[in-house]
Amino acid sequence: MKILKKIELGFFMFLISGCAINVATKPQKESYTYHIVKKGENLFRISKYYYEGETVEKIKEGVERIKKANNLKDETISVGQKLLIPQTDKKQPSYALLPPTDIQIQQPQITPKTPSETEIKIVKDNVFIWPCDGKIICRFGELGNKGIDLMVEQGIDVFASLDGEIVFTGNTKKYGETIIIKHPQSIYTVYAHDIEIKVKNGERVKKGEPIGKIKSGTQRKRYIHFEIIIDGVNVDPLKYLPEKDEKRTD
């Protein structure tokens, strides 16, 4: 009986060790996702997003990983192409992965400066108008704000604040739907968030002309972000817009 018990015990221990070996050596399923290439994207930006590389070397390592997973001979990709992105659980964002991640205006190399009171008057003489009617919920400089934010009603028009040319329409990572207008005297205005864009790049618009509408939907509160940029410097729009009731909603 003792011999049988030893044999049974030994067989039991063998089963346990065998199971342990099987569990330890069982391969884990590799995480991955798919990315549909959008206009303007490249492997460098795609790698940076999915692998969050902080150096060029790390981002390039991600590029090589994507190339290998998709049997790419070089870094050429096309709009609509479906890429396998290995070793990541991140999902594809709704916006295109385009540089920059924030709004930046391409202008000649100049030394940024804060406009003087005289310059403010000169610019204000152009008579900016408000992009739409709304209550101020965040002023210039608050929480790092580069412009002002207005709470607005759904479905109302968004107007060009001054004559100019549409130089950007599309999505930005920080603001979502965005319109940028270039005006004389190195002035730009930015209109963003909760906007249905109604203009195209290259269009000339007049002050007061509708360039978009505030989105409708189930969300009660909508807001628009508005910036004025002069010589590459963001300025407080309230110093340039006509005076109005500045009551705010917090």
C-alpha positions in Angstrom: 0.0 0.0 0.0 2.8 2.4 0.9 4.4 1.7 -2.5 1.1 2.3 -4.3 0.7 5.6 -2.4 4.2 6.7 -3.3 3.5 5.9 -7.0 0.1 7.8 -6.9 1.8 10.7 -5.1 4.6 10.7 -7.7 2.1 10.6 -10.5 0.1 13.5 -9.0 3.2 15.6 -8.6 4.0 14.8 -12.2 0.6 16.1 -13.4 1.0 19.3 -11.3 4.5 19.9 -12.7 3.3 19.1 -16.2 0.4 21.6 -15.9 2.8 24.2 -14.5 5.1 23.8 -17.4 2.2 24.1 -19.9 0.9 27.3 -18.3 4.4 28.9 -18.1 5.2 28.2 -21.7 1.8 29.1 -23.2 2.5 32.0 -25.7 0.6 35.2 -25.0 -1.4 36.8 -27.8 0.4 39.9 -29.1 -1.6 43.1 -29.0 -2.2 45.0 -32.2 -4.5 47.4 -33.9 -5.3 48.6 -37.5 -4.8 52.0 -38.9 -6.4 53.4 -42.1 -4.1 55.9 -43.6 -5.5 59.4 -44.0 -4.4 62.3 -46.2 -1.1 63.8 -45.2 -0.1 61.0 -42.8 3.3 59.3 -42.8 4.9 56.4 -41.0 6.9 58.8 -38.7 3.7 60.4 -37.3 1.9 57.1 -37.1 4.8 55.6 -35.2 5.0 58.5 -32.8 1.3 58.3 -32.0 1.0 54.5 -31.4 4.4 54.0 -29.6 4.8 57.5 -28.0 8.5 57.6 -28.9 10.2 60.6 -27.2 13.3 60.6 -29.4 13.8 60.3 -33.2 15.6 57.0 -32.7 12.6 55.5 -30.8 10.1 56.8 -33.4 12.3 55.3 -36.2 12.3 52.0 -34.4 8.5 52.1 -34.5 8.6 52.9 -38.2 10.7 49.8 -38.8 8.3 47.7 -36.7 5.3 48.8 -38.8 7.2 48.3 -42.1 8.1 44.7 -41.0 4.6 43.9 -39.9 3.2 45.1 -43.3 6.0 43.9 -45.6 6.8 47.4 -46.7 10.0 47.9 -48.7 10.1 51.6 -47.9 8.1 54.3 -46.1 5.7 54.9 -49.0 2.0 54.6 -47.9 -1.2 55.7 -49.6 -4.5 57.1 -48.5 -6.9 54.4 -47.5 -4.2 51.8 -47.0 -4.9 49.5 -44.0 -1.8 49.1 -41.8 -1.3 46.5 -39.1 0.2 48.2 -36.0 1.8 45.6 -33.8 2.5 45.8 -30.0 -0.1 48.4 -29.2 -3.6 48.6 -27.8 -4.2 52.2 -28.9 -7.1 52.8 -31.3 -6.9 55.0 -34.4 -8.0 58.6 -33.6 -10.8 60.4 -35.5 -8.3 63.1 -36.7 -5.4 62.7 -39.1 -2.0 62.3 -37.6 -0.5 65.5 -39.0 2.2 67.8 -37.7 1.8 70.1 -35.8 -0.4 68.9 -33.0 -1.3 72.5 -32.2 -2.1 75.4 -34.4 1.0 77.1 -35.8 1.1 79.8 -38.5 3.9 79.6 -41.0 5.4 83.1 -41.3 8.7 84.7 -42.2 11.4 84.6 -39.4 10.7 87.5 -37.2 11.3 88.4 -33.5 8.0 87.9 -31.7 6.9 91.0 -29.7 3.9 92.1 -27.7 2.0 94.8 -29.7 2.2 98.3 -28.3 -0.9 100.3 -27.5 -0.4 102.3 -30.7 -0.3 99.0 -32.7 -3.4 97.8 -30.9 -5.2 101.0 -32.0 -4.0 100.6 -35.6 -5.2 97.0 -35.8 -8.4 97.8 -34.0 -9.2 100.4 -36.6 -9.7 97.5 -39.0 -12.9 96.9 -36.9 -12.9 93.2 -36.1 -16.3 91.7 -35.5 -17.3 88.9 -33.1 -17.3 85.5 -34.8 -20.7 84.8 -33.2 -22.8 85.7 -30.3 -22.0 84.0 -27.1 -21.0 84.3 -23.4 -17.3 84.2 -22.4 -16.5 81.1 -20.5 -12.7 81.3 -20.6 -10.6 84.5 -21.2 -7.2 84.9 -22.8 -4.5 83.5 -20.6 -6.8 81.5 -18.3 -5.7 77.8 -18.1 -3.2 78.6 -20.8 -5.9 79.8 -23.3 -4.4 81.4 -26.4 -7.7 83.1 -27.2 -11.2 83.2 -25.8 -13.9 80.6 -25.5 -17.6 81.5 -26.0 -20.6 79.4 -25.0 -23.0 79.5 -28.0 -26.3 78.2 -29.2 -26.5 75.2 -31.6 -27.0 76.0 -35.3 -26.0 79.6 -35.4 -23.6 81.0 -38.0 -19.9 81.6 -37.4 -18.7 84.7 -39.2 -15.3 85.9 -40.6 -14.1 88.5 -38.2 -12.3 90.4 -40.9 -11.7 90.2 -44.7 -9.1 87.6 -45.6 -8.2 84.3 -47.2 -8.9 80.8 -45.8 -5.5 79.2 -45.3 -6.5 76.2 -43.2 -9.6 74.0 -42.7 -9.6 70.7 -41.0 -9.1 69.0 -37.7 -6.4 69.7 -35.2 -5.6 67.5 -32.2 -6.2 70.2 -29.6 -9.2 72.0 -31.1 -11.0 69.6 -33.4 -12.7 71.4 -36.4 -10.6 74.5 -37.1 -10.6 77.4 -39.6 -7.7 79.8 -40.0 -8.0 83.1 -42.0 -5.1 85.2 -43.1 -5.6 88.9 -43.0 -3.5 92.0 -44.0 -0.7 93.2 -41.7 0.4 89.7 -40.7 -2.8 89.0 -38.9 -4.5 85.7 -38.5 -7.8 84.6 -36.9 -8.6 81.1 -35.7 -12.1 79.7 -35.2 -12.3 76.2 -33.7 -14.4 73.6 -31.8 -18.0 72.5 -32.4 -17.9 74.0 -35.9 -19.4 72.6 -39.2 -16.9 74.0 -41.7 -18.6 75.7 -44.7 -15.5 77.1 -46.5 -12.4 75.6 -48.3 -8.7 76.5 -48.4 -7.9 79.4 -50.8 -11.4 81.0 -50.6 -11.5 84.8 -50.1 -14.1 85.8 -47.5 -15.5 89.2 -46.5 -15.9 90.4 -42.9 -19.3 89.1 -41.6 -19.5 86.3 -44.2 -20.6 83.0 -42.8 -17.7 80.4 -42.7 -19.4 77.7 -40.7 -22.2 76.8 -38.3 -22.2 75.6 -34.7 -22.9 71.9 -34.6 -26.3 70.6 -33.6 -27.0 67.5 -31.6 -27.9 66.0 -28.2 -25.1 67.9 -26.4 -26.7 71.0 -24.8 -23.7 73.2 -24.4 -21.5 74.1 -27.4 -18.6 76.5 -27.5 -16.3 78.2 -30.0 -12.6 79.0 -29.5 -11.4 82.2 -31.1 -7.9 83.6 -31.5 -6.2 86.7 -33.0 -2.5 86.3 -34.0 -0.4 89.3 -34.9 3.2 88.8 -36.2 3.2 85.3 -34.8 2.0 86.4 -31.3 -1.3 85.4 -29.8 -3.0 88.5 -28.4 -6.1 89.1 -26.2 -9.0 89.3 -28.6 -11.0 91.4 -26.1 -8.5 94.3 -26.8 -9.5 94.2 -30.5 -13.1 93.3 -30.7 -15.9 95.8 -30.2 -17.0 96.2 -26.6 -19.9 94.2 -25.5 -21.4 92.7 -22.3 -18.7 90.5 -21.0 -20.8 88.6 -18.5 -19.5 85.1 -18.3 -20.9 81.7 -17.5 -18.8 79.5 -15.2 
